[in-house]
């Protein structure tokens, strides 16, 4: 299926990636080519097949409910582009 | 004295224990080789001071007769492994300035075994690529050249810097990660050994995530035994990775000498594809004959879903990537590009921080997971994945391991296959099926193409049966006696 520019613009917004008008042109072409190629999977009969999400054949392990890590706020904040008073700082979200 | 950079990991280990040379001498020789190999652009970050400190600590232990499994052995780390206080980039601008406050489990295991870190190797951005041309830190060159043609070639990807460094004798071995072929394909292109272990064998904790149900760390080295020795130190259960397997780690080096007599080797006819280099088909036939001579028995097996593995992979991997890469938002680490609102800041940051291939994959992933398309694409791909795993399960009733070529071509020139993403994806046609099924697989250098470039053969095994994979790989290695050297040997190879 071909993806039009409006569809690409919509998924770019969902993915929070700004794309320019020129980028939209070639992205629509490239993504359409990839999706068309992927659609050969339609030939495979998957009726009654359970989807496989993981190659691990065990249930998720549980750990004891105890604190075993933490108290490293400053080390975590050290990588923040902007921080103040022990918090990450972002543009204003509440008017 | 023998050249220090030309030794195998095993030979260097033994020489250090015999005190033929010191860990500091060994490290200094590799630092000089890294300098001589700089044109390859194999490293994003070199850590010479740390390397010499670690080597001094190794010398002290070795002097006391307390040498560890990898003590004093200089290795390179793919820059996808978080290393404490050492910049970790995933070859992306979006991680600009990021210094992890923690160490990945695999690298911590290696340092605990005494290994010496030379630096962080270049890769395709977020490990997305098959040619190491998508790195924000520039392309990596393959140390090999075609005979009579001086154009620079790609090293393969995504672990291209690791493969180039090991092939050029700038590191004794290196770590790689493999999501759809990122260890095995560059190993094939650079004439070295690359092993993707069973999913769950090595902890993923602290490795920058690409596609979490597929990502797996593994060793890249110049011999099968070296890969086994290195995997021994990397592997093991880690409670911090819930998909890490709580199973014992066998003696991998011992497996390398094990007899392959009586083993049944599956030969899947579906791996014979149109347009494949005839030298690769011929090499595959030689590989079958070599294993037969060693006492193994080739059997035809069917893996009918093979040609559907690649399109399934290119739904599943981008879908998982689009979720994993949502964390790069300019808030907690890495690049931030200011914006009027929070959303504008996210969009500007991600537009500036991600390269073209990463954006393509995030957009594909977002599309196949979006409302109305989830069942048609994502769920469909997961069902095809189940059938691919079932194909292998059927094959294991008839054989103990499977032999195939690693890649459909030898290394190509930088700039080739760049205009067509699908043509680039086809590099992984032989490696992706084992990734989807979570199976261990190795690439062993086995011969040369008509124009003198290395070609690898792949052995795929049952889950957690790296031992059989290694024993067959060692048999292939013995028979192939691959002793060719790349055009650029930075250290002394002798």
HADDOCK unambig.tbl for C-alpha pairs under 7 A between the chains (distance, minus, plus):
assign (segid A and resid 11 and name CA) (segid B and resid 363 and name CA) 6.30 0.50 0.50
assign (segid A and resid 11 and name CA) (segid B and resid 366 and name CA) 6.34 0.50 0.50
assign (segid A and resid 11 and name CA) (segid B and resid 367 and name CA) 6.16 0.50 0.50
assign (segid A and resid 12 and name CA) (segid B and resid 363 and name CA) 6.37 0.50 0.50
assign (segid A and resid 15 and name CA) (segid B and resid 363 and name CA) 6.78 0.50 0.50
assign (segid A and resid 15 and name CA) (segid B and resid 366 and name CA) 6.48 0.50 0.50
assign (segid A and resid 16 and name CA) (segid B and resid 346 and name CA) 6.10 0.50 0.50
assign (segid A and resid 16 and name CA) (segid B and resid 347 and name CA) 4.70 0.50 0.50
assign (segid A and resid 17 and name CA) (segid B and resid 347 and name CA) 4.48 0.50 0.50
assign (segid A and resid 17 and name CA) (segid B and resid 348 and name CA) 6.94 0.50 0.50
assign (segid A and resid 17 and name CA) (segid B and resid 350 and name CA) 5.37 0.50 0.50
assign (segid A and resid 17 and name CA) (segid B and resid 351 and name CA) 5.14 0.50 0.50
assign (segid A and resid 18 and name CA) (segid B and resid 347 and name CA) 4.90 0.50 0.50
assign (segid A and resid 18 and name CA) (segid B and resid 348 and name CA) 6.01 0.50 0.50
assign (segid A and resid 18 and name CA) (segid B and resid 351 and name CA) 5.31 0.50 0.50
assign (segid A and resid 19 and name CA) (segid B and resid 351 and name CA) 6.92 0.50 0.50
assign (segid A and resid 31 and name CA) (segid B and resid 364 and name CA) 6.88 0.50 0.50
assign (segid A and resid 34 and name CA) (segid B and resid 422 and name CA) 6.55 0.50 0.50
assign (segid A and resid 38 and name CA) (segid B and resid 311 and name CA) 4.77 0.50 0.50
assign (segid A and resid 41 and name CA) (segid B and resid 308 and name CA) 6.39 0.50 0.50
assign (segid A and resid 46 and name CA) (segid B and resid 383 and name CA) 6.20 0.50 0.50
assign (segid A and resid 46 and name CA) (segid B and resid 384 and name CA) 6.83 0.50 0.50
assign (segid A and resid 49 and name CA) (segid B and resid 383 and name CA) 5.82 0.50 0.50
assign (segid A and resid 50 and name CA) (segid B and resid 383 and name CA) 5.98 0.50 0.50
assign (segid A and resid 51 and name CA) (segid B and resid 379 and name CA) 6.32 0.50 0.50
assign (segid A and resid 51 and name CA) (segid B and resid 382 and name CA) 4.62 0.50 0.50
assign (segid A and resid 51 and name CA) (segid B and resid 383 and name CA) 4.14 0.50 0.50
assign (segid A and resid 51 and name CA) (segid B and resid 386 and name CA) 6.13 0.50 0.50
assign (segid A and resid 52 and name CA) (segid B and resid 382 and name CA) 4.98 0.50 0.50
assign (segid A and resid 52 and name CA) (segid B and resid 383 and name CA) 6.03 0.50 0.50
assign (segid A and resid 52 and name CA) (segid B and resid 385 and name CA) 6.11 0.50 0.50
assign (segid A and resid 52 and name CA) (segid B and resid 386 and name CA) 5.02 0.50 0.50
assign (segid A and resid 53 and name CA) (segid B and resid 382 and name CA) 6.32 0.50 0.50
assign (segid A and resid 54 and name CA) (segid B and resid 213 and name CA) 5.47 0.50 0.50
assign (segid A and resid 55 and name CA) (segid B and resid 199 and name CA) 6.96 0.50 0.50
assign (segid A and resid 55 and name CA) (segid B and resid 437 and name CA) 6.01 0.50 0.50
assign (segid A and resid 55 and name CA) (segid B and resid 438 and name CA) 5.25 0.50 0.50
assign (segid A and resid 56 and name CA) (segid B and resid 243 and name CA) 6.68 0.50 0.50
assign (segid A and resid 60 and name CA) (segid B and resid 242 and name CA) 6.40 0.50 0.50
assign (segid A and resid 61 and name CA) (segid B and resid 242 and name CA) 6.43 0.50 0.50
assign (segid A and resid 75 and name CA) (segid B and resid 101 and name CA) 6.21 0.50 0.50
assign (segid A and resid 76 and name CA) (segid B and resid 101 and name CA) 6.93 0.50 0.50
assign (segid A and resid 79 and name CA) (segid B and resid 98 and name CA) 6.02 0.50 0.50
assign (segid A and resid 79 and name CA) (segid B and resid 99 and name CA) 6.90 0.50 0.50
assign (segid A and resid 79 and name CA) (segid B and resid 332 and name CA) 6.52 0.50 0.50
assign (segid A and resid 79 and name CA) (segid B and resid 333 and name CA) 4.81 0.50 0.50
assign (segid A and resid 79 and name CA) (segid B and resid 334 and name CA) 6.97 0.50 0.50
assign (segid A and resid 80 and name CA) (segid B and resid 331 and name CA) 6.41 0.50 0.50
assign (segid A and resid 80 and name CA) (segid B and resid 332 and name CA) 4.58 0.50 0.50
assign (segid A and resid 80 and name CA) (segid B and resid 333 and name CA) 4.67 0.50 0.50
assign (segid A and resid 81 and name CA) (segid B and resid 331 and name CA) 6.59 0.50 0.50
assign (segid A and resid 81 and name CA) (segid B and resid 332 and name CA) 6.78 0.50 0.50
assign (segid A and resid 81 and name CA) (segid B and resid 333 and name CA) 6.12 0.50 0.50
assign (segid A and resid 81 and name CA) (segid B and resid 334 and name CA) 6.74 0.50 0.50
assign (segid A and resid 81 and name CA) (segid B and resid 336 and name CA) 6.35 0.50 0.50
assign (segid A and resid 88 and name CA) (segid B and resid 331 and name CA) 6.72 0.50 0.50
assign (segid A and resid 88 and name CA) (segid B and resid 332 and name CA) 6.76 0.50 0.50
assign (segid A and resid 90 and name CA) (segid B and resid 331 and name CA) 6.69 0.50 0.50
assign (segid A and resid 90 and name CA) (segid B and resid 342 and name CA) 6.71 0.50 0.50
assign (segid A and resid 91 and name CA) (segid B and resid 340 and name CA) 6.98 0.50 0.50
assign (segid A and resid 91 and name CA) (segid B and resid 341 and name CA) 5.68 0.50 0.50
assign (segid A and resid 91 and name CA) (segid B and resid 342 and name CA) 5.35 0.50 0.50
assign (segid A and resid 92 and name CA) (segid B and resid 341 and name CA) 6.67 0.50 0.50
assign (segid A and resid 93 and name CA) (segid B and resid 341 and name CA) 6.94 0.50 0.50
assign (segid A and resid 93 and name CA) (segid B and resid 342 and name CA) 6.58 0.50 0.50
